[in-house]
Amino acid sequence: ITRDGMTFDSVKEYRRFCELRLLERAGAVTELERQVKFELIPSQRDIKTGKVIERPVYYVADFVYKKKLPNGGVETVVEDTKGFKTDAYILKRKMMFFLKGIKISEV
């Protein structure tokens, strides 16, 4: 779906973006970003030739933002809008937590 010159994977993702924009205007969230890429596994190269044998593996978050907490603190949220959880997504979600200590918030 394309809205406001931006492309979204689904209507659900677009609606969530609209909600987050409203929360950002209200000051509840800040630094809202879309399609943020996290490298999970770097590319693998042949030691002798330097040729890439395996490409890197990335997880692309739908949204990343900072959320104000009731105690005055700030929390960084990595969020994914899911209609269906593929095996690849589940594996990347687990890798994000194991490798980077980041728990993905699913909406």
N, C-alpha and C positions, 0 to 999 in steps of 0.2 A: 504494500500500500504506500502511495506517495501523498504526503500532505505537507503543506508549507515549504515545498522544495526539498523535503527530506524523505528518505525511503525507510520504511519499517517492515519487519518480517511479517507482522500481523496487525490486525485492528487492535487486538489486546495490547500489544506493545505500544502502539500509537496512543491509546487511551491512557496507559500508565505514564507515558512521557508527558501528556497534558496534565495529569495529576501532579507529577513531580515539578513541572513548571509553575503550577499554582502554589505548591508548597515552597518553592524557591522565592516566588514573589512575596509570599507571606513571611519569609525569613526563617522557616522551619528547616529548610535544607539549603546548602550552598555548594558552589563548585560542581554543579551538575554537568556530567559529561556523558556522551553516547559512544557506543562501540569502542570501548577501551580494550586494547590488546595486551594480554599477559603471555610472556613466553614461558612455557612449561618445560620444554626440552629443546636445547639449542641444536643447530644443524650438526650432523656428524660428518667428519671429513676423513678421507684416506690419509694416513700419516705420511706416506711417501709422496703422493701426487698433490695432495691438498684438494682433490676433487670431492664435491659434496656427494656423500653416499645416501644420507637420509636428511630430508628437509626438517626444519624446526616444527615443533608442535605448539600451537597457540590456543588459548581460550580467549574468546572475545565476549566481554560482558556487555549486556544491553545498556546498563547504566552504572555509573560510579558517582557518588556524591557524599557530602559530609552532612550528617544529621546532628542537630543540637539535642543534647540529653537533658533531662530534668535537673540534674545536679550542676548544670552549667558547662559540662564537658562537651566534646565533639567526638563523634564516631564516624569512621569512613565505612560506607556501605557499598558493597559490590552486589549488584542485583541483576537477576535474569528473569525475564518474563517467559514463562513456560506454559505451553498448551500440552505438549507431549515430551517426556524425558527419553531421549534416545540413549542407546548404550554409550555412544561416544561422549555425550554430554555428562552422563553419570561418571564416567572415567575421568574426564577433565575436572569435574567438580571435586572428586576425591583427590586428584593431583594438586589442585589449588590449595586445598586444606593441608595436605601432607607436605608439599614443597614450600608453600608460601605462608602457611598459617592463616589463610583467608577463607572464611566460611561464606559461601554464596547465599544471598537471600533470594528465595524463589517466590515469585508473585504469580 
